Amino acid sequence: MNVRLAVVGLGLAGLALAACGSTSSKTSSTSSTTKSSNASTISTGATVATSSSSGYGTILTSKAGQTYYVFTGDTKGKSNCTGTCAKAWPPVTGSPTVSGGASSKLVGSITRSNGQKQVTYNGHPLYTFASDGGPHQVNGEGINAFGGYWYVISPAGKPVTSSGSGGATYSSTTSSSSSSGSKSSSGSKSSSGW
């Protein structure tokens, strides 16, 4: 009788441990899913809205204020930013919606080489900048990287290549390396059709 109780007790203890391990695995799995889901929410925020920017006037952003950029290395209707470039400058992907002063007539999308839909404005693919730590930051303006310049874009669909009379404050988080680029005040443009 005592042997049976001991075996049953060990069996129950094993089930309890297995259940704990199972719960732990589910928690881990849920945490990973949440992280992935948050990361994709950031890169797939496809609402094209407008925000006022110190030094640049009204520019295109996400509804939450994440600054959108255009790349002079792109050609109209085609993204030339993939691989390492797309990690530094995540493409705005998903089905586009319009808010604020953005023009619904200028919003569209293209299909990237990986099959994702990327939001465009006036035919030019939109990106965010990984070094913009949050809403209303404009750390990527004027950077020369990956074969072109990166600029914020106005609601009229044109890149803003110089700051207004108020000037702009840049974060010192960008360097002049090829991965993040260097800022330029030359306003040079490529053959992207600007």
C-alpha positions as CSV (number, residue, x, y, z in Angstrom):
1,M,0.0,0.0,0.0
2,N,2.8,2.4,0.9
3,V,4.6,1.5,-2.4
4,R,1.4,2.4,-4.4
5,L,1.1,5.8,-2.6
6,A,4.8,6.5,-3.3
7,V,4.4,5.7,-7.0
8,V,1.2,7.8,-7.2
9,G,2.9,10.6,-5.3
10,L,5.9,10.5,-7.7
11,G,3.5,10.5,-10.7
12,L,1.7,13.5,-9.4
13,A,4.9,15.3,-8.7
14,G,6.1,14.6,-12.3
15,L,2.8,15.9,-13.7
16,A,3.1,19.0,-11.5
17,L,6.6,19.6,-12.8
18,A,5.6,19.0,-16.4
19,A,2.7,21.5,-15.9
20,C,5.1,24.1,-14.6
21,G,7.4,23.5,-17.5
22,S,4.5,23.8,-19.9
23,T,3.3,27.0,-18.4
24,S,6.8,28.4,-18.5
25,S,7.1,27.4,-22.2
26,K,3.8,29.1,-22.9
27,T,4.9,32.2,-21.1
28,S,8.1,32.3,-23.1
29,S,6.3,31.7,-26.3
30,T,3.8,34.4,-25.5
31,S,6.6,36.9,-24.7
32,S,8.3,36.2,-28.0
33,T,5.0,36.6,-29.9
34,T,4.4,39.9,-28.1
35,K,7.8,41.2,-29.0
36,S,7.4,40.1,-32.6
37,S,4.0,41.7,-32.8
38,N,5.3,45.0,-31.4
39,A,8.2,45.1,-33.8
40,S,5.8,44.5,-36.8
41,T,3.4,47.1,-35.5
42,I,6.2,49.7,-35.6
43,S,7.2,48.7,-39.1
44,T,3.7,48.3,-40.5
45,G,2.2,51.5,-39.2
46,A,0.7,52.3,-42.5
47,T,-1.4,55.4,-41.7
48,V,0.0,58.4,-43.6
49,A,-0.7,61.5,-41.4
50,T,1.0,64.9,-40.9
51,S,2.7,66.5,-38.0
52,S,4.3,69.9,-37.4
53,S,8.1,69.7,-37.2
54,S,10.5,72.2,-35.6
55,G,12.4,73.6,-38.6
56,Y,10.7,71.6,-41.4
57,G,7.1,72.7,-41.2
58,T,4.4,70.2,-41.8
59,I,5.8,66.7,-42.7
60,L,4.4,63.2,-43.2
61,T,4.4,60.9,-40.2
62,S,2.5,58.0,-38.9
63,K,-0.7,58.7,-36.9
64,A,1.5,58.3,-33.7
65,G,4.0,60.9,-35.0
66,Q,6.8,58.6,-36.3
67,T,8.6,60.5,-39.0
68,Y,8.5,59.2,-42.6
69,Y,11.4,59.6,-45.0
70,V,12.0,59.3,-48.7
71,F,15.2,58.0,-50.3
72,T,16.7,59.7,-53.4
73,G,18.4,56.4,-54.2
74,D,14.9,55.0,-55.1
75,T,13.4,55.3,-58.5
76,K,9.7,56.3,-58.7
77,G,7.6,53.3,-57.9
78,K,10.6,51.1,-56.8
79,S,12.5,50.7,-53.6
80,N,16.2,50.3,-53.8
81,C,16.6,49.9,-50.1
82,T,16.9,46.2,-49.0
83,G,19.0,44.1,-46.6
84,T,21.1,46.3,-44.3
85,C,19.6,49.4,-45.7
86,A,16.0,48.2,-44.8
87,K,17.2,47.5,-41.2
88,A,18.5,51.1,-40.8
89,W,15.5,52.5,-42.7
90,P,12.5,50.2,-42.1
91,P,10.0,50.5,-45.0
92,V,6.5,51.5,-44.1
93,T,4.5,48.5,-45.0
94,G,0.8,47.4,-45.0
95,S,-2.4,48.8,-46.4
96,P,-2.2,52.6,-46.4
97,T,-4.8,54.8,-44.8
98,V,-4.8,58.6,-44.7
99,S,-5.2,61.1,-41.8
100,G,-4.6,64.8,-41.2
101,G,-3.3,66.9,-44.0
102,A,-1.9,64.0,-46.1
103,S,-3.5,63.7,-49.6
104,S,-5.3,60.4,-50.3
105,K,-4.7,61.1,-54.0
106,L,-0.9,60.8,-53.4
107,V,-1.0,57.6,-51.2
108,G,-0.4,54.3,-52.9
109,S,1.8,51.2,-52.6
110,I,4.3,49.1,-54.4
111,T,5.4,45.5,-54.0
112,R,8.9,45.1,-52.5
113,S,11.3,42.3,-53.7
114,N,10.3,40.2,-50.7
115,G,6.6,40.4,-51.6
116,Q,5.6,43.0,-48.9
117,K,3.4,46.0,-49.8
118,Q,5.3,49.2,-49.1
119,V,3.4,52.5,-48.8
120,T,4.2,55.2,-51.2
121,Y,3.5,58.9,-51.4
122,N,3.5,60.7,-54.7
123,G,5.0,57.5,-56.1
124,H,8.0,57.4,-53.7
125,P,8.4,54.6,-51.1
126,L,8.2,55.7,-47.5
127,Y,10.5,54.7,-44.6
128,T,11.1,55.3,-41.0
129,F,14.5,55.7,-39.4
130,A,15.8,53.2,-36.8
131,S,17.6,55.9,-34.9
132,D,14.4,57.9,-34.4
133,G,13.7,56.9,-30.8
134,G,10.1,57.9,-30.8
135,P,7.5,60.3,-32.2
136,H,8.4,63.6,-33.6
137,Q,12.1,62.9,-33.9
138,V,13.8,63.8,-37.2
139,N,17.3,62.3,-36.8
140,G,17.5,61.0,-40.4
141,E,17.1,64.2,-42.3
142,G,19.8,64.9,-44.8
143,I,21.8,61.7,-44.2
144,N,23.7,60.4,-47.2
145,A,23.7,56.6,-46.9
146,F,23.1,53.5,-49.1
147,G,23.5,55.4,-52.4
148,G,21.3,58.5,-51.8
149,Y,20.0,61.1,-49.4
150,W,17.2,60.7,-46.9
151,Y,14.7,63.5,-46.4
152,V,11.4,64.1,-44.7
153,I,8.5,64.7,-47.1
154,S,5.9,67.5,-47.3
155,P,2.2,66.9,-47.7
156,A,2.7,68.1,-51.3
157,G,4.8,65.0,-51.9
158,K,8.2,66.8,-52.2
159,P,11.3,66.1,-50.1
160,V,12.2,68.8,-47.6
161,T,15.9,69.3,-48.3
162,S,16.6,72.3,-46.0
163,S,15.3,73.5,-42.7
164,G,13.2,76.6,-42.4
165,S,14.2,79.7,-40.4
166,G,13.7,77.8,-37.1
167,G,16.5,75.3,-37.8
168,A,16.4,71.7,-36.5
169,T,17.9,69.9,-33.6
170,Y,19.6,66.7,-34.5
171,S,20.3,63.8,-32.2
172,S,24.0,62.8,-31.9
173,T,23.0,59.1,-32.3
174,T,23.9,59.0,-36.0
175,S,27.5,58.6,-37.2
176,S,29.2,59.1,-40.5
177,S,29.7,55.4,-41.1
178,S,28.2,53.8,-44.2
179,S,25.5,52.0,-42.1
180,S,23.9,55.1,-40.8
181,G,25.4,57.7,-43.1
182,S,26.4,61.3,-42.7
183,K,24.3,64.5,-42.8
184,S,24.8,66.8,-45.7
185,S,23.5,70.3,-46.2
186,S,24.1,70.2,-49.9
187,G,20.6,69.0,-50.8
188,S,22.0,66.9,-53.6
189,K,19.5,64.8,-55.4
190,S,19.9,61.6,-57.4
191,S,18.1,60.5,-60.5
192,S,15.0,59.5,-58.5
193,G,12.8,62.0,-60.3
194,W,12.4,64.6,-57.6
